[in-house]
Amino acid sequence: MPHRTIVDVQVLLVRDGQVLLSQRRGGYAAGQWHMPSGKLEPDESIEHAAIREAREEVGVDLDPAALRCVHASHVLPPGEDPRVGFFFEATAWTGEPANREPEKCSAIGWFDLDHLPDGMVPYPAAGLLAYRDGVPFAVDGWSESDDRPADATRYSVLT
């Protein structure tokens, strides 16, 4: 079987020290909070994926010049394919965020970066905390990452 790594984007819409989160409905991670996000489509750039996901999920248009890659994670969740996630900060956009996928999302809300809600999807939560703390890259779930310094474990996405 060929090697497969999932590549995804996480969009951090940030204003006044708060980040926009949505609460998942049904299926995967039901009831948990996360950022607008999704997997790359074939022949799509990382940047375009971030712009597309923000438009599809919360109805805002992002200017590529206003996007900044602020964190990347390489994770191996138990029993799943490896994943590389790129976290993009957007501080300017056109349109007011709204729930554009009510079949997948039960609520959206703004949360203080220092007081995030309980019940976040672990992988996006770890990336969001790393962004908040200025950590540009994290690795988790790989056997060679088991010897990380103790202070790095707070970004663990698999606990």
C-alpha positions in Angstrom: 0.0 0.0 0.0 1.4 3.4 -0.9 2.3 5.9 1.8 -0.5 8.4 2.5 -0.4 11.6 4.5 -3.4 13.8 4.9 -2.7 17.5 4.4 -5.2 19.9 6.0 -5.6 23.6 6.8 -6.9 25.2 9.9 -8.1 28.9 9.6 -7.7 31.1 12.7 -10.0 34.1 12.2 -8.7 36.4 14.9 -10.0 39.8 16.1 -9.6 41.6 19.4 -7.7 38.7 21.0 -10.5 36.3 20.1 -10.7 33.4 17.7 -13.7 32.1 15.8 -14.6 28.5 16.6 -17.4 26.3 15.4 -19.1 23.4 17.2 -19.3 20.1 15.2 -22.7 18.5 14.7 -23.1 14.7 14.4 -20.4 12.2 13.2 -16.8 12.9 13.8 -16.1 14.9 17.0 -19.8 15.8 17.6 -20.2 18.6 20.1 -16.5 19.5 20.0 -15.2 22.9 19.0 -12.6 23.7 16.2 -11.6 26.3 13.6 -12.8 26.4 10.0 -10.7 23.6 8.5 -10.5 20.9 5.9 -8.4 18.7 3.7 -6.6 19.7 0.6 -8.4 18.9 -2.7 -6.5 17.5 -5.6 -4.4 20.1 -7.4 -5.2 22.7 -4.7 -2.6 24.9 -3.0 -2.5 25.2 0.8 -3.3 28.9 0.6 -6.3 28.3 -1.7 -7.6 25.5 0.6 -7.6 28.0 3.6 -9.5 30.6 1.5 -12.0 27.9 0.3 -12.6 26.5 3.8 -13.2 30.0 5.3 -15.7 30.7 2.5 -17.5 27.4 2.7 -17.8 27.1 6.4 -18.3 30.6 7.7 -18.9 32.7 4.5 -16.0 35.1 4.7 -13.6 36.0 1.9 -9.9 36.0 2.8 -7.3 38.1 1.0 -4.2 35.9 0.3 -2.0 38.8 1.2 -3.6 38.9 4.7 -3.0 35.2 5.4 -0.1 34.2 7.5 1.0 30.6 8.2 1.6 30.6 12.0 1.9 26.9 12.9 2.4 23.5 11.3 1.8 20.1 13.0 2.9 16.6 11.8 0.8 14.1 13.8 0.2 10.3 13.8 -3.1 9.7 15.5 -3.6 6.1 16.7 -5.1 3.9 14.0 -5.3 6.8 11.5 -3.2 8.0 8.6 -0.5 10.5 9.3 -1.5 14.2 9.0 0.3 17.4 8.3 -1.7 20.5 9.3 -1.0 24.1 8.4 -2.6 26.8 10.6 -3.3 30.1 9.0 -4.0 33.3 10.8 -6.4 35.8 9.2 -6.9 39.2 10.8 -8.8 40.8 8.0 -11.6 39.4 5.8 -14.7 40.5 3.9 -18.1 39.5 5.2 -19.4 38.7 8.7 -18.8 35.1 9.8 -21.9 33.0 9.9 -22.7 29.3 10.1 -22.8 28.2 6.4 -22.8 24.5 7.1 -25.6 23.9 9.6 -25.7 20.2 8.8 -22.1 19.9 10.0 -22.0 22.7 12.6 -24.4 23.4 15.5 -22.9 26.8 16.6 -20.2 29.3 16.0 -18.7 31.8 18.5 -15.8 34.0 19.4 -13.5 32.8 22.2 -10.7 34.5 24.1 -7.4 32.9 23.2 -6.7 32.6 26.9 -10.1 31.1 27.8 -10.8 28.5 25.1 -13.9 26.3 25.6 -13.8 22.8 27.1 -14.4 20.1 24.6 -12.2 21.1 21.7 -11.1 18.7 19.0 -7.6 17.7 20.3 -5.5 18.2 17.2 -6.8 21.7 16.3 -6.7 22.7 20.0 -3.1 21.8 20.3 -2.3 23.9 17.2 -4.3 26.8 18.5 -2.4 26.7 21.8 0.9 26.5 20.0 -0.1 29.5 17.9 -1.1 31.4 21.0 2.3 30.6 22.6 4.3 31.3 19.5 5.4 27.7 18.7 5.7 27.4 15.0 6.0 23.6 14.6 5.0 20.5 16.6 5.3 16.7 16.0 3.2 14.2 17.9 2.4 10.5 17.8 5.7 9.4 16.2 8.0 7.1 18.2 10.9 9.5 17.7 8.9 12.3 19.2 8.5 10.4 22.5 11.7 12.0 23.8 10.6 15.6 23.5 11.3 17.9 26.4 8.6 17.9 29.1 7.4 21.4 28.2 6.7 20.3 24.6 4.0 17.8 25.8 1.5 20.5 26.4 1.0 20.6 22.6 0.3 16.9 22.4 -2.7 16.3 20.2 -3.2 12.7 21.0 -4.0 12.9 24.8 
